[in-house]
């Protein structure tokens, strides 16, 4: 990772942490499938942040962070795909389920 990683990581980490904590609170209150999807998606986004922290600080070097054929790359990619796909799906489903008929 480049030198700006130490500056950029808190900028992406704080919103991801807020999404995760909000999703946890929502799931504890409603315990529904859309809330679970939001929670799984937010956890996926948080895993992306944690993998970038591990890459920036060179933690767990056996994961070979930053290389295209490494386990760290696929963990990062898979978590990003899950987060980007599942969180909005859960949000939309929860929004539709929460609307009252008029």
N, C-alpha and C positions, 0 to 999 in steps of 0.2 A: 504494500500500500504506500501511497505517497506521503509527503510530509504534512499535508493538510488533514490527514485522517484524525489527528487528535483534536482538531477544531470542528470537523464535520460530524464526528460520531455523537457528541452530545446533542447536536441539532436534530439528528434523525432518531437518536435514542430516547429523548424525552417524549416526543409524540407517540412513539411505539409503546413506551411504558404507560402513557396515559390511556392509549387504546386498550392495552391489556388490563389495566386496573378497572377501567370502565366496563369492559366485557365481563370481568369477574363479578363485579357488583351487579350487573344486569342478569347474569346467569344465576347468581344466588337468589335474586328476587323472583325471577320468572321460571327458571328450569324448563325451558322449552327447546325444541330443536333449532329454531333460528338463533336463539341466544347461545346455544352450544356451538353453532357454526361461526358466530362472531368470535367466540372465545378461542376456537381452534385457529381461526385466521389471524387473530391478534397475537397468539402464541407463535405462529409461523413468522410473523413480522419481527417479533422480539428475538427469535432465533437468528434471523438475518443480522440484526444488530449485534448480537453476541458473537456470531462468527466473524464479523468485521472487527470487533474489539480484539478477538483472539488473533486475527491476522495482523492488526496494527501493533500489538504488543508481543507478537511472535510466541504466543502461548500454544502449547501442544504442537510442537514442530513436526511430529510424525503425521499430522493431518495434511502437511504440505499446502498450506493456505496459499491461494493465488495462482495455483497451477491448474490448467484446464482438465487434467486427467486425475485429479486428486479427490479423495473423499470429502475434504473440506469444500471444494468447489460444488460438488453435487449436494452436499448438505445445505449450502447457501442457496443454490439454485432451486432445489426442491422446496425449501422453506419459503422462499420468495413467491414461488408459483402458488403454493397453498395459501399463503397470506393474501395475495392479490386476488385470487379467485374466490376463496371461501368467505372472507370477511364481508365483502360487499353483498354476496348472496345472502348471508345471514341477516345483514342490515335491511335489505329490501324485504325479505320474508317477514322479519319482525315488524317492519313498518306496515305492511299490508295486513298482518294479523292483528295489529293494534288499532287499526281504523275501525271506528264504529259506523254501522250502517245508518244512513240518514233517512 
